[in-house]
């Protein structure tokens, strides 16, 4: 007598495989054509450089070209709005950053920077902001700078990259905690602000590591503090703001990688694996270390989403210090 259960086994197996196939199918032949990576800032910026290094190394691993397309404007929101409308097929990626958490409080953002994207993973953390002053000034410590700033309100000015940016918010936090009135002078970018510490009359700035270190090495500026919880390994003599009595003074930022929401999970998993292979390589780490950036040790899509949620909340608290009229973040 034929066992009906035995006859049913092949059919059950086929049904099981059929149920699994739609989940795994999208990654079977992916990628089969070039991928576009949208960078929402200008070429050579602090988001663009890590994204381009990643793209160059990543395409070697996946066997397809990755075309970096810069779409600057609106503090990163123009590129974000473009990427979020792309087909969720894994062929359009988006380099997100700390600006996605900051913009929510100052600009009418048309998309949700977390829920409207499928996170892939973090590319780098940092670089940190560094408080620099003109080397010709007499202040040797942050305490000396702040003492003069308190005694002479608005005597000292810092260059910033405009309102609603990390340098401007760092200055607002310094004024709030230090009980000072250091004036902010906006420039077209943090690099220009840093260069003008010595060129046109501003006494200091919160500049990113890659901008501050060469100026300090040349003797043009003096670094007084790092705006991160830990000292920088390549600049160990500079104390942190936290060491100097300013808790929760953390301006490091990040660059991440995302895709439009509803991108199939197998593609996200494939890209996360390839991303981690690249960022954990010594080649990538060395290049990022030169910029004052570090790579994450645990790097999952869920981890990046959680990081962005925490950072969004924290950026709201910092934004309140600026005195700028805030907008309501898009609902999560």
Secondary structure by P-SEA (a helix, b strand, c coil): cccccccaaaaaaaaaaaaaccccccccccccbbbbbbbccccccaaaaaaaaaaaaaaaaacbbbbbbbbccccaaaaaaaaaaccccccbbbbccccccccccccccccccccccccccccccccccccccccccccccaaaaaaaaaaccccbbbbccccccaaaaaaaaaaaaaccbbbbbbcccaaaaaaaccccccccccccccccaaaaaaccbbbcccccccccccccccccccccccccccccccccccccccccaaaaaaaaaaaaaaaacaaaaaaaaaacbbbbccccaaaaaaaaaaaaaaaaaaaaaacccccccccc
